[in-house]
Amino acid sequence: MDGSAERTLLITLTGRDRPGVTSRLFGTLAEFPLAVADVEQVVIRGRLVLGVLVSYTEGADIGRVWNAAERVANDLDMEIELSTGRNKRVPKRRGRLHVTVLGAPLMPAAMAGIAGRIAANAANIDRIERLAASPVTCIEMDVSGADPDALRAGLAAEAAEQQVDVAVQYGGLHRRAKRLIVMDVDSTLIQGEVIELLAEHAGCLDEVAKVTEAAMRGELDFEGSLRERVALLAGLDAAAIDDVRDKLQLAAGARTMVRTLKRLDYKFAIVSGGFTQVTDALVDDLGIDYSMANTLEIENGRLTGRVTPPVIDRAGKATALERFAREAGIPLSQTVAIGDGANDLDMLQAAGLGIAYNAKPVVRQAADTAVNVPYLDTILFLLGISREEVEAADADDPTT
């Protein structure tokens, strides 16, 4: 075909989805001297919307194509819309971003506010796709033409107003390349804080909980607060550690998240201001690749009230991330860090993507994005993995 005078015909079919609609339309179009310029298809609740853009040279008998397409629609009992135009080869807008929206429930007002913020940034929504429907609704939009920092700031304000979570990430290879997940343990991978569970055995829960909360908010130096809390455990029978370890509960969705990412050949690591006496069991249970945590000192079957050096603190977590990435042969740009407290800040900022998970305000403000729903596997949606894909993989694996 001579492309010097190309025109286009846009064919849009709408109606009940069934096998063979796409092949039937293209089979008919194959009878004419046309070139496929673009195709998009979506199915919502069994209803199909199929758009096909074809190009043709000026002077072609497009009336015959028009009539043939209408016959296909009539045979399939579908609605059809046709429109012609010139083939303007408009390049895709630069600055493509993924905007991921999480809500439980996700209300129309939230989507209206988010779409309004995107429009206010002179950006365009190129594609919308649902990644999950239950227990959290997740909608992902491809957005082009926006300044990432300005859009992120605007959407963060809208998310707070609408009580939803919104993440903004660069699209393309930047997102697909992430291959190492490093996450905090206490109140992230597991429910609760191990040191508080031990303090309950030692009868000093209130004192320890107050110091823990202040440290997580960033009001106290982590190493100093850790030593202060561990000192309160001096004399506790080491058997209490076994009891705490046996009663630990993983965060909702934790096992699904780890299992799914391991299937995709991600490396998985945990780094904790907690204790190896607990994290080692998690490593064995979940098949975690790398781990680093503090170790409680034990003498004659009792806790001494000290930790063995060096202490894994805020800086230590970032160092661990860098070490794990180096050992895995993965650049920092391909890492994801997940945490909830102030001692996770350096790690979140060093990673390619830092996610604040049900985190303190100071952490949410500093991280790349925040997730505030109580399901750890929603992290998968930020990586472009849908609930349907997870469930399909589980169904195909007899060991799940």
Buried (B, 14 or more C-beta within 10 A) or exposed (E): EEEEEBBBBBBBBBBEBEEEBBEBBBEBBEEBEBBEBEBEEBEEEEEBBBBBBBBBBEEBEBEEBBEBBEEBBEEBEBEBEBEEEEBEEEEEEEBBBBBBBBBBEBEEEBBEBBBEBBEEBEBEBBEBEBBBEEBBBBBBBBBBBBBBEBBBBBBBEBBEEBEBBBBBBBBEEBBEEBBBBBBBBBBBBBBBBBBBBBBBBBEBBEBBBEBBBEBBBBEBBBBEBBBBBBBBBEEBBBEBBEEBBEEBEBBBBBBBBBBBBBEEEBBBBBBBBBBBBBBBBBBEEBEBBBBBBBBBBBEEEBBBBBBEEEBBBBBBBBBBBBBBBEEBEBEBEBBBBBBBBBBBBBBBEBBBBBBBBBBBEBBBEBBBBBBBBBBBBBBBBBBBBBBEBBEEBBEEEEEE
